[in-house]
């Protein structure tokens, strides 16, 4: 382990538009990565999105995540800028006054057209509009901190494009991390067009060739990258699994000894969800966002079939969704009217961990189809660490199914087959009622899948990327000057 007092400190700039207080597995992965890198001897600065915090003597950065400092860059809204300009100059008043046209009607029309153009031409996504602001802040910070390495993770893939531009400007090595497959990304309709695919392929190739290392979150995704770029060294691509944070799980799971009727406000679990978890029913919990091919509709249909066939009594089961429902909010609302389904909304990460540990079984729902076979979500590891049985609705040829194969307490069904899911649900219910439902086991046996262990692999790649080039610590006055410069 690197010593925190090492005389030659390594400094990293991380481009992470999704970073807490933003919710989601991507933000949590980057937060934990920054925290563990700090413990391994790195000084980490994070450039994220959002309004900069108020300056109260501590400088225009945050320190809510260990030793890592967080700098914020506001989002760019071209439609809002156009509207502000129109309101300021009132250039078209000679049009709407004689014709009796409402000014707000023109504003709405202009906003709609600006947003449509932004969506169509912001490749890979709207985050790329922040490239100038991020690059400017990175240059100012680099003059003071002298970063040794740059790190970026996608999605969103605009972070990788921005990082490539910033690394080229600063002339420092950088590492690109792919949490999702870019070219085959299953949830981006705009990339399914011919011109969209061409631009996406060229952007990915540009990122891969310029980065010193390319990190993927599953062996399947790593192998696909090697096959796509046979002219590059195979050692350029490596796997760093999502993993789970052992310390956070220990803290969250320590509340399991309390009686279910006791409600602790620090849990962050809504009272209604608390009552469901302590109801004595079989509680199935899906924790995570729903989008694209990750649809709950086959699962809801399977639950309906199991109840109507009499295999599962409606009064003996709860299906809980915790997270953003996305385009399936209406489907979940409709199911609540006729099935024992509850929508808990978004939960803080600690509350979600506690809910996972108290549920009867957790539901893993992954999309199928081209590009999704390499998906090895962080939820796989958190579910395993929770020590509860798991209903894995994952593609049969996917990385998650292969990873979970042979483990106890895993019930598998194809995600798009309601009949198979219904039969699996009924079998799980029979095992739960008979008291024979097995669990994966103690999370302390999963040491290689902890975030700390996986971050050590990333740190090893970072050291290799530096080629032994370490910089001296910045002057003592740097910290004061940095706060002023970032303003």
C-alpha positions as CSV (number, residue, x, y, z in Angstrom):
1,X,0.0,0.0,0.0
2,X,1.3,3.5,-0.9
3,X,2.0,5.6,2.1
4,X,0.0,8.8,2.6
5,X,3.1,10.6,3.6
6,X,5.2,9.6,0.6
7,X,7.6,12.5,-0.2
8,X,6.8,12.4,-3.9
9,X,3.0,12.7,-4.0
10,X,1.1,11.7,-7.1
11,X,-1.5,14.1,-8.3
12,X,-4.6,13.1,-10.4
13,X,-7.3,15.2,-12.0
14,X,-10.5,13.3,-12.4
15,X,-13.2,14.3,-15.0
16,X,-16.5,13.1,-13.5
17,X,-19.7,14.9,-14.5
18,X,-21.6,12.2,-12.4
19,X,-20.3,12.7,-8.9
20,X,-22.2,12.9,-5.6
21,X,-24.5,14.5,-4.5
22,X,-25.7,13.0,-7.9
23,X,-27.2,9.6,-7.3
24,X,-26.6,6.4,-9.2
25,X,-24.0,3.6,-9.5
26,X,-21.7,5.6,-11.7
27,X,-21.5,8.5,-9.2
28,X,-20.9,6.0,-6.4
29,X,-18.2,4.1,-8.2
30,X,-16.3,7.4,-8.9
31,X,-16.7,8.6,-5.3
32,X,-15.3,5.3,-3.9
33,X,-12.5,5.3,-6.5
34,X,-11.4,8.8,-5.5
35,X,-11.6,7.9,-1.8
36,X,-9.5,4.7,-2.1
37,X,-7.0,6.4,-4.4
38,X,-6.5,9.0,-1.7
39,X,-5.7,6.3,0.7
40,X,-3.2,4.8,-1.7
41,X,-1.1,8.0,-1.8
42,X,-2.8,10.0,-4.6
43,X,-4.0,13.6,-4.3
44,X,-7.2,13.6,-6.3
45,X,-9.0,16.7,-7.6
46,X,-12.4,16.1,-9.3
47,X,-14.0,18.4,-11.9
48,X,-17.7,17.7,-11.9
49,X,-20.9,19.4,-13.1
50,X,-23.1,21.7,-11.0
51,X,-23.0,25.2,-9.6
52,X,-19.8,26.0,-7.7
53,X,-20.3,26.2,-3.9
54,X,-20.3,29.5,-2.0
55,X,-16.9,30.7,-0.9
56,X,-16.8,30.8,2.9
57,X,-13.1,31.0,3.5
58,X,-12.3,27.4,2.4
59,X,-12.0,28.1,-1.3
60,X,-14.4,27.4,-4.2
61,X,-14.1,23.6,-3.8
62,X,-15.7,20.9,-1.7
63,X,-14.1,18.2,0.5
64,X,-17.1,15.9,1.2
65,X,-15.3,12.7,0.0
66,X,-12.2,12.1,2.0
67,X,-9.2,14.0,0.8
68,X,-10.5,14.6,-2.7
69,X,-11.4,18.1,-3.7
70,X,-14.4,18.7,-5.9
71,X,-14.6,21.7,-8.4
72,X,-17.9,22.4,-10.1
73,X,-18.5,23.6,-13.7
74,X,-22.1,24.7,-14.6
75,X,-24.0,23.1,-17.4
76,X,-24.3,25.0,-20.7
77,X,-27.9,25.7,-21.8
78,X,-27.8,27.1,-25.4
79,X,-31.6,27.4,-25.5
80,X,-31.5,29.4,-22.2
81,X,-28.8,31.7,-23.5
82,X,-30.8,32.3,-26.7
83,X,-33.9,33.2,-24.7
84,X,-31.9,35.5,-22.4
85,X,-30.5,37.3,-25.4
86,X,-33.9,37.6,-26.9
87,X,-35.4,39.1,-23.7
88,X,-32.5,41.5,-23.3
89,X,-32.5,43.0,-26.8
90,X,-36.2,42.5,-27.7
91,X,-35.1,42.3,-31.4
92,X,-38.4,41.0,-32.7
93,X,-40.8,43.4,-31.0
94,X,-41.7,44.9,-34.4
95,X,-43.0,41.4,-35.4
96,X,-45.2,40.4,-32.5
97,X,-46.7,43.8,-31.6
98,X,-48.4,44.6,-34.9
99,X,-49.5,40.9,-35.4
100,X,-50.6,40.4,-31.8
101,X,-48.2,37.4,-31.4
102,X,-47.4,36.5,-27.8
103,X,-43.8,37.0,-26.8
104,X,-43.9,33.9,-24.7
105,X,-45.1,31.9,-27.7
106,X,-42.0,33.0,-29.6
107,X,-39.8,32.1,-26.6
108,X,-41.3,28.6,-26.3
109,X,-40.8,28.0,-30.0
110,X,-37.2,29.2,-29.9
111,X,-36.5,27.0,-26.8
112,X,-38.0,24.0,-28.5
113,X,-35.9,24.5,-31.6
114,X,-32.7,25.1,-29.7
115,X,-33.2,22.0,-27.5
116,X,-33.9,19.9,-30.6
117,X,-30.7,21.2,-32.3
118,X,-28.7,20.6,-29.2
119,X,-29.9,17.0,-28.9
120,X,-29.2,16.3,-32.5
121,X,-25.7,17.8,-32.8
122,X,-24.3,17.2,-29.3
123,X,-22.2,14.1,-29.9
124,X,-21.8,12.0,-27.9
125,X,-24.2,13.9,-25.5
126,X,-25.0,17.4,-24.3
127,X,-22.1,17.2,-21.7
128,X,-19.6,17.9,-24.5
129,X,-20.8,21.5,-24.5
130,X,-18.9,22.0,-21.2
131,X,-15.5,21.2,-22.9
132,X,-14.3,24.8,-23.0
133,X,-15.2,25.5,-19.4
134,X,-13.7,22.3,-18.1
135,X,-10.5,22.8,-20.1
136,X,-10.1,26.3,-18.9
137,X,-10.5,25.2,-15.2
138,X,-8.2,22.3,-15.8
139,X,-5.4,24.6,-17.2
140,X,-5.7,26.9,-14.2
141,X,-5.6,24.0,-11.7
142,X,-2.7,22.4,-13.5
143,X,-0.5,25.5,-13.4
144,X,-0.7,25.3,-9.6
145,X,-1.0,21.6,-8.8
146,X,1.1,20.1,-11.7
147,X,-1.0,17.0,-12.2
148,X,0.8,13.7,-13.1
149,X,-2.2,11.9,-14.5
150,X,-5.8,12.4,-15.7
151,X,-8.6,9.9,-15.3
152,X,-12.1,9.9,-16.8
153,X,-15.0,7.4,-16.8
154,X,-18.0,7.1,-19.1
155,X,-21.0,7.1,-19.2
156,X,-21.5,9.9,-20.0
157,X,-19.1,9.4,-22.9
158,X,-18.7,13.2,-23.2
159,X,-16.4,12.9,-20.2
160,X,-14.0,10.8,-22.2
161,X,-14.0,13.3,-25.1
162,X,-13.4,16.2,-22.7
163,X,-10.6,14.2,-20.9
164,X,-8.9,13.5,-24.2
165,X,-8.9,17.2,-25.1
166,X,-7.7,18.3,-21.6
167,X,-4.9,15.6,-21.5
168,X,-3.7,16.8,-24.9
169,X,-3.7,20.4,-23.8
170,X,-1.9,19.7,-20.5
171,X,0.4,17.1,-22.1
172,X,-0.1,14.5,-19.4
173,X,-1.0,10.8,-19.7
174,X,-4.5,9.8,-19.1
175,X,-6.6,6.7,-18.5
176,X,-10.1,6.1,-20.0
177,X,-12.6,3.9,-18.2
178,X,-15.6,2.4,-20.0
179,X,-18.4,1.5,-17.6
180,X,-20.6,0.8,-20.6
181,X,-19.8,-0.3,-24.2
182,X,-19.8,2.9,-26.2
183,X,-20.2,1.8,-29.8
184,X,-22.8,-0.9,-28.9
185,X,-24.5,1.1,-26.1
186,X,-27.9,-0.4,-25.9
187,X,-29.8,2.7,-24.8
188,X,-28.9,5.4,-27.3
189,X,-31.3,5.5,-30.3
190,X,-29.4,8.4,-31.9
191,X,-26.4,6.2,-32.4
192,X,-28.4,3.7,-34.4
193,X,-28.4,5.9,-37.5
194,X,-25.7,5.5,-40.1
195,X,-24.1,8.9,-39.5
196,X,-24.4,8.5,-35.7
197,X,-22.6,5.1,-35.8
198,X,-19.8,6.5,-37.9
199,X,-19.2,9.5,-35.6
200,X,-19.4,7.2,-32.5
201,X,-16.9,4.7,-33.9
202,X,-14.5,7.5,-34.8
203,X,-14.8,9.2,-31.4
204,X,-14.3,5.9,-29.5
205,X,-11.3,5.1,-31.7
206,X,-9.8,8.5,-31.0
207,X,-10.3,8.1,-27.2
208,X,-8.9,4.5,-27.2
209,X,-5.8,5.4,-29.2
210,X,-4.9,8.5,-27.2
211,X,-5.5,7.0,-23.7
212,X,-2.5,5.3,-22.0
213,X,-4.8,2.5,-20.7
214,X,-8.4,1.6,-21.3
215,X,-10.3,0.2,-18.3
216,X,-13.4,-2.0,-18.7
217,X,-15.7,-3.3,-16.0
218,X,-15.9,-6.9,-17.2
219,X,-13.7,-9.4,-19.0
220,X,-16.2,-9.7,-21.8
221,X,-16.1,-6.0,-22.5
222,X,-12.3,-6.0,-22.3
223,X,-12.0,-8.8,-24.8
224,X,-14.4,-7.1,-27.2
225,X,-12.2,-4.0,-27.1
226,X,-9.1,-6.0,-27.9
227,X,-10.9,-7.6,-30.9
228,X,-12.1,-4.2,-32.1
229,X,-8.6,-2.7,-32.0
230,X,-6.2,-5.6,-33.0
231,X,-3.5,-3.2,-33.9
232,X,-3.1,-2.0,-30.3
233,X,-1.3,-3.9,-27.6
234,X,-3.5,-6.3,-25.7
235,X,-2.0,-5.0,-22.4
236,X,-3.5,-1.6,-23.1
237,X,-6.9,-3.0,-22.1
238,X,-7.5,-4.2,-18.6
239,X,-10.5,-5.1,-16.4
240,X,-11.3,-3.3,-13.1
241,X,-14.6,-4.7,-11.8
242,X,-17.3,-2.5,-10.2
243,X,-17.1,-4.2,-6.8
244,X,-18.6,-3.0,-3.6
245,X,-17.4,-0.9,-0.7
246,X,-16.9,-3.2,2.3
247,X,-16.8,-0.4,4.9
248,X,-20.1,1.1,3.8
249,X,-21.7,-2.3,3.8
250,X,-20.5,-3.1,7.3
251,X,-22.0,0.2,8.5
252,X,-25.3,-0.3,6.6
253,X,-25.7,-4.0,7.6
254,X,-25.0,-3.3,11.3
255,X,-28.7,-2.1,11.6
256,X,-30.1,-5.6,10.8
257,X,-30.1,-6.5,14.5
258,X,-32.8,-4.0,15.2
259,X,-36.4,-5.0,15.4
260,X,-38.3,-4.3,12.1
261,X,-40.8,-2.1,13.9
262,X,-38.1,0.3,15.0
263,X,-37.7,3.2,12.5
264,X,-34.4,5.1,12.6
265,X,-34.4,8.4,10.8
266,X,-30.7,7.9,10.0
267,X,-31.6,4.9,7.8
268,X,-33.2,7.2,5.2
269,X,-35.7,4.4,4.5
270,X,-39.3,5.8,4.0
271,X,-41.7,4.7,6.7
272,X,-44.0,2.9,4.2
273,X,-41.0,0.9,2.9
274,X,-40.0,0.2,6.5
275,X,-43.4,-1.3,7.2
276,X,-43.2,-3.4,4.0
277,X,-39.8,-4.8,4.9
278,X,-41.1,-5.7,8.3
279,X,-44.5,-7.0,7.1
280,X,-43.5,-10.7,7.2
281,X,-44.3,-11.1,3.5
282,X,-41.8,-12.2,0.9
283,X,-40.3,-8.9,-0.2
284,X,-38.6,-8.7,-3.6
285,X,-36.5,-5.5,-4.1
286,X,-35.2,-4.0,-7.3
287,X,-32.8,-1.3,-6.4
288,X,-31.6,0.8,-9.4
289,X,-32.8,2.9,-12.3
290,X,-35.0,1.6,-15.2
291,X,-34.3,2.7,-18.7
292,X,-34.0,1.5,-22.3
293,X,-34.0,-2.3,-22.4
294,X,-34.0,-2.6,-18.6
295,X,-37.8,-2.9,-18.5
296,X,-39.8,-4.2,-15.6
297,X,-42.8,-5.1,-17.7
298,X,-42.1,-8.8,-18.1
299,X,-41.5,-9.1,-14.4
300,X,-44.8,-7.4,-13.6
301,X,-46.6,-9.6,-16.1
302,X,-44.9,-12.7,-14.5
303,X,-46.1,-11.5,-11.0
304,X,-49.6,-11.1,-12.3
305,X,-49.6,-14.7,-13.8
306,X,-48.2,-16.2,-10.6
307,X,-50.9,-14.5,-8.5
308,X,-53.8,-15.2,-10.8
309,X,-52.8,-18.9,-11.2
310,X,-52.9,-19.2,-7.4
311,X,-49.2,-20.1,-7.1
312,X,-48.5,-17.0,-5.0
313,X,-51.1,-15.4,-2.7
314,X,-51.3,-11.7,-3.3
315,X,-51.3,-11.0,0.5
316,X,-48.0,-12.9,0.9
317,X,-45.7,-11.0,-1.4
318,X,-44.4,-7.5,-2.1
319,X,-42.6,-6.3,-5.2
320,X,-40.6,-3.1,-4.5
321,X,-38.9,-0.8,-7.0
322,X,-36.4,1.7,-5.5
323,X,-34.8,4.1,-8.0
324,X,-35.7,6.2,-11.0
325,X,-38.5,4.5,-12.9
326,X,-37.6,6.3,-16.1
327,X,-40.0,5.6,-19.0
328,X,-41.7,2.9,-17.0
329,X,-43.3,5.1,-14.3
330,X,-46.8,4.6,-15.9
331,X,-46.4,0.9,-16.1
332,X,-45.5,0.7,-12.4
333,X,-48.3,3.0,-11.4
334,X,-50.8,0.8,-13.4
335,X,-49.4,-2.3,-11.7
336,X,-49.8,-0.8,-8.2
337,X,-53.6,-0.6,-8.7
338,X,-53.9,-4.4,-9.2
339,X,-50.8,-6.0,-7.8
340,X,-48.8,-5.9,-4.5
341,X,-46.3,-3.4,-6.1
342,X,-44.7,-0.4,-4.3
343,X,-42.6,2.4,-5.9
344,X,-40.2,3.6,-3.2
345,X,-38.6,6.3,-5.4
346,X,-34.9,7.2,-5.2
347,X,-33.1,6.3,-2.0
348,X,-29.8,7.5,-0.7
349,X,-27.1,4.9,-1.3
350,X,-26.8,3.9,2.4
351,X,-30.6,3.5,2.7
352,X,-30.6,1.3,-0.5
353,X,-27.9,-0.9,1.0
354,X,-30.0,-1.3,4.2
355,X,-33.1,-2.2,2.2
356,X,-31.1,-4.8,0.2
357,X,-29.9,-6.4,3.4
358,X,-33.5,-6.6,4.8
359,X,-35.3,-7.7,1.7
360,X,-36.2,-11.4,1.3
361,X,-34.6,-11.4,-2.1
362,X,-33.1,-8.8,-4.4
363,X,-34.0,-8.6,-8.1
364,X,-31.2,-8.0,-10.7
365,X,-32.6,-6.8,-14.0
366,X,-30.3,-6.3,-16.9
367,X,-31.1,-5.5,-20.5
368,X,-30.5,-8.1,-23.3
369,X,-29.6,-7.6,-26.9
370,X,-26.4,-6.5,-28.7
371,X,-24.0,-4.5,-26.6
372,X,-25.4,-5.6,-23.3
373,X,-23.7,-8.9,-22.9
374,X,-20.7,-7.3,-21.2
375,X,-22.8,-5.6,-18.5
376,X,-21.5,-6.6,-15.0
377,X,-23.3,-4.0,-13.0
378,X,-22.2,-2.9,-9.5
379,X,-25.5,-4.1,-8.3
380,X,-24.3,-7.7,-8.9
381,X,-21.6,-7.2,-6.3
382,X,-23.7,-5.3,-3.8
383,X,-26.5,-7.9,-4.0
384,X,-23.9,-10.7,-3.4
385,X,-22.5,-8.8,-0.4
386,X,-25.9,-8.2,1.0
387,X,-26.1,-12.0,1.6
388,X,-29.7,-12.3,0.4
389,X,-31.1,-14.6,-2.3
390,X,-31.2,-13.1,-5.8
391,X,-33.6,-13.3,-8.7
392,X,-31.2,-12.7,-11.6
393,X,-33.2,-11.6,-14.8
394,X,-30.1,-11.5,-17.0
395,X,-29.3,-12.6,-20.6
396,X,-28.1,-16.2,-20.7
397,X,-24.9,-15.3,-22.6
398,X,-24.2,-12.2,-20.6
399,X,-21.3,-11.5,-18.2
400,X,-23.5,-11.3,-15.2
401,X,-25.0,-14.7,-15.8
402,X,-21.6,-16.3,-16.2
403,X,-20.3,-14.5,-13.1
404,X,-23.2,-15.7,-11.0
405,X,-23.2,-19.3,-12.3
406,X,-22.6,-21.9,-9.7
407,X,-23.3,-19.7,-6.7
408,X,-25.9,-20.6,-4.1
409,X,-29.0,-18.5,-3.6
410,X,-29.2,-17.4,-7.3
411,X,-32.5,-17.9,-9.2
412,X,-32.1,-17.2,-12.9
413,X,-34.6,-16.5,-15.7
414,X,-34.3,-14.7,-19.1
415,X,-35.4,-11.0,-18.6
416,X,-37.9,-11.0,-21.6
417,X,-39.8,-14.2,-20.8
418,X,-42.7,-13.7,-18.5
419,X,-43.7,-17.4,-18.4
420,X,-40.2,-18.4,-17.2
421,X,-40.0,-15.6,-14.7
422,X,-43.5,-16.5,-13.3
423,X,-42.4,-20.1,-12.8
424,X,-39.2,-19.0,-11.1
425,X,-41.1,-16.7,-8.8
426,X,-43.4,-19.5,-7.8
427,X,-40.5,-21.8,-7.1
428,X,-38.8,-19.1,-5.0
429,X,-42.0,-18.6,-3.0
430,X,-42.4,-22.3,-2.3
431,X,-38.8,-22.4,-1.0
432,X,-39.3,-19.2,1.1
433,X,-42.5,-20.6,2.6
434,X,-40.8,-23.9,3.4
435,X,-37.8,-22.2,4.9
436,X,-35.3,-23.8,2.4
437,X,-34.3,-20.6,0.5
438,X,-30.5,-20.4,0.4
439,X,-28.4,-17.3,0.5
440,X,-25.1,-16.6,-1.3
441,X,-23.2,-16.4,2.0
442,X,-21.1,-14.0,4.0
443,X,-19.7,-11.0,2.1
444,X,-16.3,-11.2,3.9
445,X,-15.5,-14.1,1.5
446,X,-15.7,-11.7,-1.5
447,X,-12.5,-9.7,-0.7
448,X,-11.3,-9.7,-4.4
449,X,-14.6,-8.0,-5.3
450,X,-14.2,-5.1,-2.9
451,X,-13.8,-1.6,-4.3
452,X,-10.5,-1.2,-2.3
453,X,-9.0,-4.4,-4.0
454,X,-10.2,-3.3,-7.4
455,X,-8.8,0.3,-6.9
456,X,-5.4,-1.2,-6.2
457,X,-5.5,-2.7,-9.7
458,X,-6.3,0.8,-11.1
459,X,-3.6,2.3,-9.0
460,X,-1.1,-0.2,-10.5
461,X,-2.1,0.9,-14.0
462,X,-1.8,4.6,-13.0
463,X,1.8,4.0,-11.8
464,X,2.6,2.2,-15.1
465,X,1.1,5.1,-17.1
466,X,3.4,7.5,-15.4
467,X,6.6,5.6,-16.5
468,X,8.2,6.5,-13.2
469,X,7.8,10.3,-13.7
470,X,6.9,11.8,-10.3
471,X,6.7,15.5,-9.6
472,X,7.6,17.3,-6.5
473,X,5.0,18.6,-4.1
474,X,3.7,22.0,-5.1
475,X,4.7,25.0,-3.0
476,X,2.9,25.6,0.3
477,X,1.2,28.7,-1.1
478,X,-0.3,26.6,-3.9
479,X,-3.4,25.7,-1.8
480,X,-4.2,29.3,-1.1
481,X,-3.6,30.4,-4.7
482,X,-5.6,27.5,-6.1
483,X,-8.7,28.6,-4.2
484,X,-8.4,32.1,-5.7
485,X,-7.5,30.9,-9.2
486,X,-10.5,28.5,-9.5
487,X,-12.8,31.4,-8.7
